[in-house]
Amino acid sequence: MKSQLVNSMVSVRADATRHEKSDTPHLGLGLFIADLIANFHRGTLNISNAPDFSGVEVIFTFPTLK
C-alpha cells in the first residue's frame, strides 16, 4: 500500500471517517512530497496504521552524519 500512497495525486480518504466528516479538498501530494524529501536525504519513509486504527503513523529515518 505504501507504494501507492506515496504516488502523486493518490488519496484513499473515505467521504467520512469514523470520527468526523471530511469535506476539505486536497491534492494527495503530502506523502508524495514527504517521500521525495526522505529519498533526497538518503532516508526512508515508513507508513503504518496507528495501533488503535485511528489513522496512520509516518516515521522518517535519516542516516547520521559522519
PyMOL Python script that loads the backbone (N, CA, C, O; Angstrom):
from pymol import cmd

cmd.read_pdbstr("""\
ATOM      1  N   MET A   1       0.818  -1.192   0.000  1.00  0.00           N
ATOM      2  CA  MET A   1       0.000   0.000   0.000  1.00  0.00           C
ATOM      3  C   MET A   1       0.861   1.254   0.000  1.00  0.00           C
ATOM      4  O   MET A   1       0.487   2.250  -0.620  1.00  0.00           O
ATOM      5  N   LYS A   2       2.030   1.232   0.694  1.00  0.00           N
ATOM      6  CA  LYS A   2       2.870   2.423   0.744  1.00  0.00           C
ATOM      7  C   LYS A   2       3.257   2.875  -0.653  1.00  0.00           C
ATOM      8  O   LYS A   2       3.294   4.074  -0.931  1.00  0.00           O
ATOM      9  N   SER A   3       3.546   1.924  -1.535  1.00  0.00           N
ATOM     10  CA  SER A   3       3.959   2.308  -2.883  1.00  0.00           C
ATOM     11  C   SER A   3       2.870   3.105  -3.584  1.00  0.00           C
ATOM     12  O   SER A   3       3.178   3.958  -4.417  1.00  0.00           O
ATOM     13  N   GLN A   4       1.619   2.854  -3.272  1.00  0.00           N
ATOM     14  CA  GLN A   4       0.525   3.627  -3.865  1.00  0.00           C
ATOM     15  C   GLN A   4       0.340   4.960  -3.153  1.00  0.00           C
ATOM     16  O   GLN A   4       0.068   5.970  -3.802  1.00  0.00           O
ATOM     17  N   LEU A   5       0.483   4.980  -1.836  1.00  0.00           N
ATOM     18  CA  LEU A   5       0.235   6.200  -1.066  1.00  0.00           C
ATOM     19  C   LEU A   5       1.223   7.306  -1.367  1.00  0.00           C
ATOM     20  O   LEU A   5       0.875   8.482  -1.261  1.00  0.00           O
ATOM     21  N   VAL A   6       2.448   6.963  -1.739  1.00  0.00           N
ATOM     22  CA  VAL A   6       3.447   7.999  -1.979  1.00  0.00           C
ATOM     23  C   VAL A   6       3.474   8.461  -3.432  1.00  0.00           C
ATOM     24  O   VAL A   6       4.333   9.261  -3.803  1.00  0.00           O
ATOM     25  N   ASN A   7       2.562   7.980  -4.250  1.00  0.00           N
ATOM     26  CA  ASN A   7       2.445   8.478  -5.615  1.00  0.00           C
ATOM     27  C   ASN A   7       1.719   9.815  -5.611  1.00  0.00           C
ATOM     28  O   ASN A   7       0.883  10.078  -4.746  1.00  0.00           O
ATOM     29  N   SER A   8       2.042  10.643  -6.572  1.00  0.00           N
ATOM     30  CA  SER A   8       1.387  11.939  -6.700  1.00  0.00           C
ATOM     31  C   SER A   8      -0.084  11.765  -7.043  1.00  0.00           C
ATOM     32  O   SER A   8      -0.446  10.906  -7.846  1.00  0.00           O
ATOM     33  N   MET A   9      -0.926  12.585  -6.431  1.00  0.00           N
ATOM     34  CA  MET A   9      -2.361  12.654  -6.717  1.00  0.00           C
ATOM     35  C   MET A   9      -3.131  11.411  -6.294  1.00  0.00           C
ATOM     36  O   MET A   9      -4.183  11.120  -6.862  1.00  0.00           O
ATOM     37  N   VAL A  10      -2.627  10.671  -5.306  1.00  0.00           N
ATOM     38  CA  VAL A  10      -3.327   9.486  -4.806  1.00  0.00           C
ATOM     39  C   VAL A  10      -3.937   9.811  -3.452  1.00  0.00           C
ATOM     40  O   VAL A  10      -3.288  10.406  -2.592  1.00  0.00           O
ATOM     41  N   SER A  11      -5.177   9.417  -3.276  1.00  0.00           N
ATOM     42  CA  SER A  11      -5.845   9.599  -1.993  1.00  0.00           C
ATOM     43  C   SER A  11      -6.730   8.397  -1.725  1.00  0.00           C
ATOM     44  O   SER A  11      -7.421   7.909  -2.619  1.00  0.00           O
ATOM     45  N   VAL A  12      -6.706   7.928  -0.498  1.00  0.00           N
ATOM     46  CA  VAL A  12      -7.588   6.829  -0.124  1.00  0.00           C
ATOM     47  C   VAL A  12      -8.535   7.263   0.989  1.00  0.00           C
ATOM     48  O   VAL A  12      -9.072   6.429   1.719  1.00  0.00           O
ATOM     49  N   ARG A  13      -8.735   8.564   1.111  1.00  0.00           N
ATOM     50  CA  ARG A  13      -9.667   9.082   2.118  1.00  0.00           C
ATOM     51  C   ARG A  13     -11.082   8.688   1.764  1.00  0.00           C
ATOM     52  O   ARG A  13     -11.505   8.782   0.612  1.00  0.00           O
ATOM     53  N   ALA A  14     -11.795   8.252   2.761  1.00  0.00           N
ATOM     54  CA  ALA A  14     -13.221   7.973   2.575  1.00  0.00           C
ATOM     55  C   ALA A  14     -13.982   9.289   2.679  1.00  0.00           C
ATOM     56  O   ALA A  14     -13.444  10.284   3.167  1.00  0.00           O
ATOM     57  N   ASP A  15     -15.223   9.297   2.224  1.00  0.00           N
ATOM     58  CA  ASP A  15     -16.031  10.506   2.350  1.00  0.00           C
ATOM     59  C   ASP A  15     -16.225  10.889   3.803  1.00  0.00           C
ATOM     60  O   ASP A  15     -16.301  12.073   4.133  1.00  0.00           O
ATOM     61  N   ALA A  16     -16.305   9.913   4.657  1.00  0.00           N
ATOM     62  CA  ALA A  16     -16.451  10.182   6.091  1.00  0.00           C
ATOM     63  C   ALA A  16     -15.556   9.227   6.865  1.00  0.00           C
ATOM     64  O   ALA A  16     -15.522   8.027   6.592  1.00  0.00           O
ATOM     65  N   THR A  17     -14.836   9.774   7.830  1.00  0.00           N
ATOM     66  CA  THR A  17     -14.021   8.934   8.694  1.00  0.00           C
ATOM     67  C   THR A  17     -14.880   8.447   9.844  1.00  0.00           C
ATOM     68  O   THR A  17     -16.053   8.805   9.961  1.00  0.00           O
ATOM     69  N   ARG A  18     -14.286   7.636  10.681  1.00  0.00           N
ATOM     70  CA  ARG A  18     -15.040   7.138  11.833  1.00  0.00           C
ATOM     71  C   ARG A  18     -15.444   8.268  12.781  1.00  0.00           C
ATOM     72  O   ARG A  18     -16.479   8.190  13.443  1.00  0.00           O
ATOM     73  N   HIS A  19     -14.620   9.318  12.842  1.00  0.00           N
ATOM     74  CA  HIS A  19     -14.836  10.351  13.849  1.00  0.00           C
ATOM     75  C   HIS A  19     -15.529  11.598  13.317  1.00  0.00           C
ATOM     76  O   HIS A  19     -16.304  12.227  14.037  1.00  0.00           O
ATOM     77  N   GLU A  20     -15.268  11.953  12.096  1.00  0.00           N
ATOM     78  CA  GLU A  20     -15.864  13.172  11.573  1.00  0.00           C
ATOM     79  C   GLU A  20     -15.879  13.146  10.057  1.00  0.00           C
ATOM     80  O   GLU A  20     -15.105  12.421   9.431  1.00  0.00           O
ATOM     81  N   LYS A  21     -16.744  13.920   9.484  1.00  0.00           N
ATOM     82  CA  LYS A  21     -16.826  14.009   8.030  1.00  0.00           C
ATOM     83  C   LYS A  21     -15.753  14.972   7.536  1.00  0.00           C
ATOM     84  O   LYS A  21     -15.534  16.025   8.135  1.00  0.00           O
ATOM     85  N   SER A  22     -15.089  14.614   6.452  1.00  0.00           N
ATOM     86  CA  SER A  22     -14.039  15.457   5.891  1.00  0.00           C
ATOM     87  C   SER A  22     -14.474  15.957   4.523  1.00  0.00           C
ATOM     88  O   SER A  22     -14.485  15.203   3.550  1.00  0.00           O
ATOM     89  N   ASP A  23     -14.831  17.231   4.455  1.00  0.00           N
ATOM     90  CA  ASP A  23     -15.212  17.840   3.184  1.00  0.00           C
ATOM     91  C   ASP A  23     -14.082  18.680   2.600  1.00  0.00           C
ATOM     92  O   ASP A  23     -14.260  19.325   1.567  1.00  0.00           O
ATOM     93  N   THR A  24     -12.926  18.676   3.250  1.00  0.00           N
ATOM     94  CA  THR A  24     -11.817  19.503   2.815  1.00  0.00           C
ATOM     95  C   THR A  24     -11.181  18.920   1.557  1.00  0.00           C
ATOM     96  O   THR A  24     -10.737  17.772   1.568  1.00  0.00           O
ATOM     97  N   PRO A  25     -11.130  19.695   0.474  1.00  0.00           N
ATOM     98  CA  PRO A  25     -10.477  19.194  -0.739  1.00  0.00           C
ATOM     99  C   PRO A  25      -8.960  19.126  -0.548  1.00  0.00           C
ATOM    100  O   PRO A  25      -8.390  19.895   0.226  1.00  0.00           O
ATOM    101  N   HIS A  26      -8.331  18.222  -1.240  1.00  0.00           N
ATOM    102  CA  HIS A  26      -6.877  18.088  -1.170  1.00  0.00           C
ATOM    103  C   HIS A  26      -6.388  17.468  -2.467  1.00  0.00           C
ATOM    104  O   HIS A  26      -7.166  16.903  -3.237  1.00  0.00           O
ATOM    105  N   LEU A  27      -5.087  17.582  -2.695  1.00  0.00           N
ATOM    106  CA  LEU A  27      -4.499  17.082  -3.937  1.00  0.00           C
ATOM    107  C   LEU A  27      -3.805  15.736  -3.785  1.00  0.00           C
ATOM    108  O   LEU A  27      -3.419  15.136  -4.788  1.00  0.00           O
ATOM    109  N   GLY A  28      -3.635  15.248  -2.576  1.00  0.00           N
ATOM    110  CA  GLY A  28      -2.939  13.977  -2.388  1.00  0.00           C
ATOM    111  C   GLY A  28      -1.450  14.094  -2.636  1.00  0.00           C
ATOM    112  O   GLY A  28      -0.833  13.163  -3.155  1.00  0.00           O
ATOM    113  N   LEU A  29      -0.859  15.232  -2.270  1.00  0.00           N
ATOM    114  CA  LEU A  29       0.565  15.450  -2.516  1.00  0.00           C
ATOM    115  C   LEU A  29       1.431  15.330  -1.266  1.00  0.00           C
ATOM    116  O   LEU A  29       2.653  15.243  -1.387  1.00  0.00           O
ATOM    117  N   GLY A  30       0.844  15.321  -0.077  1.00  0.00           N
ATOM    118  CA  GLY A  30       1.622  15.363   1.160  1.00  0.00           C
ATOM    119  C   GLY A  30       2.621  14.234   1.309  1.00  0.00           C
ATOM    120  O   GLY A  30       3.806  14.491   1.522  1.00  0.00           O
ATOM    121  N   LEU A  31       2.178  12.991   1.205  1.00  0.00           N
ATOM    122  CA  LEU A  31       3.093  11.860   1.363  1.00  0.00           C
ATOM    123  C   LEU A  31       4.046  11.740   0.183  1.00  0.00           C
ATOM    124  O   LEU A  31       5.169  11.259   0.336  1.00  0.00           O
ATOM    125  N   PHE A  32       3.608  12.171  -0.988  1.00  0.00           N
ATOM    126  CA  PHE A  32       4.484  12.186  -2.163  1.00  0.00           C
ATOM    127  C   PHE A  32       5.672  13.114  -1.911  1.00  0.00           C
ATOM    128  O   PHE A  32       6.819  12.737  -2.151  1.00  0.00           O
ATOM    129  N   ILE A  33       5.398  14.321  -1.429  1.00  0.00           N
ATOM    130  CA  ILE A  33       6.464  15.290  -1.149  1.00  0.00           C
ATOM    131  C   ILE A  33       7.337  14.802   0.004  1.00  0.00           C
ATOM    132  O   ILE A  33       8.560  14.936  -0.051  1.00  0.00           O
ATOM    133  N   ALA A  34       6.728  14.238   1.044  1.00  0.00           N
ATOM    134  CA  ALA A  34       7.494  13.713   2.175  1.00  0.00           C
ATOM    135  C   ALA A  34       8.456  12.616   1.721  1.00  0.00           C
ATOM    136  O   ALA A  34       9.596  12.565   2.182  1.00  0.00           O
ATOM    137  N   ASP A  35       8.010  11.748   0.829  1.00  0.00           N
ATOM    138  CA  ASP A  35       8.869  10.674   0.319  1.00  0.00           C
ATOM    139  C   ASP A  35      10.008  11.239  -0.525  1.00  0.00           C
ATOM    140  O   ASP A  35      11.130  10.739  -0.458  1.00  0.00           O
ATOM    141  N   LEU A  36       9.735  12.272  -1.314  1.00  0.00           N
ATOM    142  CA  LEU A  36      10.797  12.919  -2.095  1.00  0.00           C
ATOM    143  C   LEU A  36      11.878  13.489  -1.178  1.00  0.00           C
ATOM    144  O   LEU A  36      13.070  13.329  -1.440  1.00  0.00           O
ATOM    145  N   ILE A  37      11.457  14.151  -0.106  1.00  0.00           N
ATOM    146  CA  ILE A  37      12.415  14.733   0.837  1.00  0.00           C
ATOM    147  C   ILE A  37      13.241  13.637   1.501  1.00  0.00           C
ATOM    148  O   ILE A  37      14.462  13.755   1.601  1.00  0.00           O
ATOM    149  N   ALA A  38      12.583  12.573   1.954  1.00  0.00           N
ATOM    150  CA  ALA A  38      13.309  11.466   2.593  1.00  0.00           C
ATOM    151  C   ALA A  38      14.321  10.855   1.628  1.00  0.00           C
ATOM    152  O   ALA A  38      15.472  10.632   2.006  1.00  0.00           O
ATOM    153  N   ASN A  39      13.915  10.583   0.402  1.00  0.00           N
ATOM    154  CA  ASN A  39      14.829   9.989  -0.583  1.00  0.00           C
ATOM    155  C   ASN A  39      15.982  10.919  -0.919  1.00  0.00           C
ATOM    156  O   ASN A  39      17.114  10.464  -1.079  1.00  0.00           O
ATOM    157  N   PHE A  40      15.715  12.210  -1.029  1.00  0.00           N
ATOM    158  CA  PHE A  40      16.768  13.181  -1.343  1.00  0.00           C
ATOM    159  C   PHE A  40      17.865  13.151  -0.284  1.00  0.00           C
ATOM    160  O   PHE A  40      19.045  13.311  -0.596  1.00  0.00           O
ATOM    161  N   HIS A  41      17.471  12.948   0.961  1.00  0.00           N
ATOM    162  CA  HIS A  41      18.425  12.932   2.066  1.00  0.00           C
ATOM    163  C   HIS A  41      18.872  11.514   2.428  1.00  0.00           C
ATOM    164  O   HIS A  41      19.397  11.276   3.516  1.00  0.00           O
ATOM    165  N   ARG A  42      18.655  10.578   1.500  1.00  0.00           N
ATOM    166  CA  ARG A  42      19.034   9.167   1.672  1.00  0.00           C
ATOM    167  C   ARG A  42      18.371   8.541   2.902  1.00  0.00           C
ATOM    168  O   ARG A  42      18.958   7.704   3.589  1.00  0.00           O
ATOM    169  N   GLY A  43      17.153   8.963   3.154  1.00  0.00           N
ATOM    170  CA  GLY A  43      16.401   8.425   4.282  1.00  0.00           C
ATOM    171  C   GLY A  43      15.261   7.550   3.805  1.00  0.00           C
ATOM    172  O   GLY A  43      15.138   7.251   2.617  1.00  0.00           O
ATOM    173  N   THR A  44      14.437   7.148   4.745  1.00  0.00           N
ATOM    174  CA  THR A  44      13.277   6.324   4.418  1.00  0.00           C
ATOM    175  C   THR A  44      12.029   6.921   5.053  1.00  0.00           C
ATOM    176  O   THR A  44      12.096   7.681   6.019  1.00  0.00           O
ATOM    177  N   LEU A  45      10.913   6.559   4.490  1.00  0.00           N
ATOM    178  CA  LEU A  45       9.608   6.962   4.988  1.00  0.00           C
ATOM    179  C   LEU A  45       8.823   5.682   5.239  1.00  0.00           C
ATOM    180  O   LEU A  45       8.563   4.922   4.306  1.00  0.00           O
ATOM    181  N   ASN A  46       8.448   5.440   6.478  1.00  0.00           N
ATOM    182  CA  ASN A  46       7.682   4.241   6.830  1.00  0.00           C
ATOM    183  C   ASN A  46       6.276   4.652   7.220  1.00  0.00           C
ATOM    184  O   ASN A  46       6.091   5.535   8.058  1.00  0.00           O
ATOM    185  N   ILE A  47       5.289   4.016   6.616  1.00  0.00           N
ATOM    186  CA  ILE A  47       3.885   4.327   6.871  1.00  0.00           C
ATOM    187  C   ILE A  47       3.212   3.072   7.404  1.00  0.00           C
ATOM    188  O   ILE A  47       3.331   1.995   6.821  1.00  0.00           O
ATOM    189  N   SER A  48       2.500   3.223   8.523  1.00  0.00           N
ATOM    190  CA  SER A  48       1.762   2.087   9.088  1.00  0.00           C
ATOM    191  C   SER A  48       0.498   2.595   9.765  1.00  0.00           C
ATOM    192  O   SER A  48       0.376   3.780  10.077  1.00  0.00           O
ATOM    193  N   ASN A  49      -0.432   1.688   9.987  1.00  0.00           N
ATOM    194  CA  ASN A  49      -1.648   2.042  10.713  1.00  0.00           C
ATOM    195  C   ASN A  49      -1.302   2.373  12.154  1.00  0.00           C
ATOM    196  O   ASN A  49      -0.419   1.751  12.743  1.00  0.00           O
ATOM    197  N   ALA A  50      -1.994   3.347  12.721  1.00  0.00           N
ATOM    198  CA  ALA A  50      -1.847   3.640  14.144  1.00  0.00           C
ATOM    199  C   ALA A  50      -2.330   2.422  14.932  1.00  0.00           C
ATOM    200  O   ALA A  50      -3.216   1.701  14.472  1.00  0.00           O
ATOM    201  N   PRO A  51      -1.757   2.188  16.112  1.00  0.00           N
ATOM    202  CA  PRO A  51      -2.148   1.000  16.888  1.00  0.00           C
ATOM    203  C   PRO A  51      -3.652   0.898  17.149  1.00  0.00           C
ATOM    204  O   PRO A  51      -4.195  -0.205  17.203  1.00  0.00           O
ATOM    205  N   ASP A  52      -4.324   2.029  17.310  1.00  0.00           N
ATOM    206  CA  ASP A  52      -5.768   1.989  17.566  1.00  0.00           C
ATOM    207  C   ASP A  52      -6.588   2.168  16.287  1.00  0.00           C
ATOM    208  O   ASP A  52      -7.805   2.342  16.344  1.00  0.00           O
ATOM    209  N   PHE A  53      -5.920   2.126  15.139  1.00  0.00           N
ATOM    210  CA  PHE A  53      -6.557   2.261  13.822  1.00  0.00           C
ATOM    211  C   PHE A  53      -7.304   3.586  13.646  1.00  0.00           C
ATOM    212  O   PHE A  53      -8.269   3.667  12.886  1.00  0.00           O
ATOM    213  N   SER A  54      -6.849   4.621  14.355  1.00  0.00           N
ATOM    214  CA  SER A  54      -7.476   5.937  14.237  1.00  0.00           C
ATOM    215  C   SER A  54      -6.873   6.756  13.106  1.00  0.00           C
ATOM    216  O   SER A  54      -7.359   7.848  12.812  1.00  0.00           O
ATOM    217  N   GLY A  55      -5.842   6.259  12.480  1.00  0.00           N
ATOM    218  CA  GLY A  55      -5.161   6.971  11.408  1.00  0.00           C
ATOM    219  C   GLY A  55      -3.892   6.224  11.042  1.00  0.00           C
ATOM    220  O   GLY A  55      -3.821   5.001  11.156  1.00  0.00           O
ATOM    221  N   VAL A  56      -2.898   6.969  10.605  1.00  0.00           N
ATOM    222  CA  VAL A  56      -1.625   6.356  10.238  1.00  0.00           C
ATOM    223  C   VAL A  56      -0.487   6.988  11.020  1.00  0.00           C
ATOM    224  O   VAL A  56      -0.607   8.101  11.532  1.00  0.00           O
ATOM    225  N   GLU A  57       0.609   6.266  11.102  1.00  0.00           N
ATOM    226  CA  GLU A  57       1.855   6.787  11.654  1.00  0.00           C
ATOM    227  C   GLU A  57       2.849   6.872  10.514  1.00  0.00           C
ATOM    228  O   GLU A  57       2.998   5.929   9.738  1.00  0.00           O
ATOM    229  N   VAL A  58       3.525   7.998  10.415  1.00  0.00           N
ATOM    230  CA  VAL A  58       4.550   8.195   9.401  1.00  0.00           C
ATOM    231  C   VAL A  58       5.857   8.441  10.138  1.00  0.00           C
ATOM    232  O   VAL A  58       5.961   9.368  10.941  1.00  0.00           O
ATOM    233  N   ILE A  59       6.852   7.609   9.862  1.00  0.00           N
ATOM    234  CA  ILE A  59       8.139   7.716  10.539  1.00  0.00           C
ATOM    235  C   ILE A  59       9.224   7.957   9.494  1.00  0.00           C
ATOM    236  O   ILE A  59       9.392   7.173   8.560  1.00  0.00           O
ATOM    237  N   PHE A  60       9.958   9.056   9.670  1.00  0.00           N
ATOM    238  CA  PHE A  60      11.111   9.360   8.827  1.00  0.00           C
ATOM    239  C   PHE A  60      12.347   8.816   9.520  1.00  0.00           C
ATOM    240  O   PHE A  60      12.489   8.935  10.737  1.00  0.00           O
ATOM    241  N   THR A  61      13.243   8.219   8.743  1.00  0.00           N
ATOM    242  CA  THR A  61      14.532   7.776   9.257  1.00  0.00           C
ATOM    243  C   THR A  61      15.601   8.331   8.329  1.00  0.00           C
ATOM    244  O   THR A  61      15.554   8.136   7.115  1.00  0.00           O
ATOM    245  N   PHE A  62      16.577   9.034   8.928  1.00  0.00           N
ATOM    246  CA  PHE A  62      17.656   9.625   8.143  1.00  0.00           C
ATOM    247  C   PHE A  62      18.988   9.104   8.659  1.00  0.00           C
ATOM    248  O   PHE A  62      19.136   8.861   9.857  1.00  0.00           O
ATOM    249  N   PRO A  63      19.968   8.930   7.760  1.00  0.00           N
ATOM    250  CA  PRO A  63      21.287   8.497   8.214  1.00  0.00           C
ATOM    251  C   PRO A  63      21.968   9.621   8.999  1.00  0.00           C
ATOM    252  O   PRO A  63      21.707  10.802   8.769  1.00  0.00           O
ATOM    253  N   THR A  64      22.836   9.238   9.920  1.00  0.00           N
ATOM    254  CA  THR A  64      23.571  10.238  10.691  1.00  0.00           C
ATOM    255  C   THR A  64      24.778  10.715   9.902  1.00  0.00           C
ATOM    256  O   THR A  64      25.300  10.001   9.046  1.00  0.00           O
ATOM    257  N   LEU A  65      25.210  11.924  10.201  1.00  0.00           N
ATOM    258  CA  LEU A  65      26.404  12.468   9.562  1.00  0.00           C
ATOM    259  C   LEU A  65      27.635  11.869  10.209  1.00  0.00           C
ATOM    260  O   LEU A  65      27.649  11.596  11.409  1.00  0.00           O
ATOM    261  N   LYS A  66      28.673  11.664   9.403  1.00  0.00           N
ATOM    262  CA  LYS A  66      29.922  11.117   9.947  1.00  0.00           C
ATOM    263  C   LYS A  66      30.975  12.181   9.965  1.00  0.00           C
ATOM    264  O   LYS A  66      32.103  11.927  10.387  1.00  0.00           O
TER     265      LYS A  66
END
""", "prot")
cmd.dss("prot")
cmd.show_as("cartoon", "prot")
cmd.util.cbc("prot")
cmd.orient("prot")
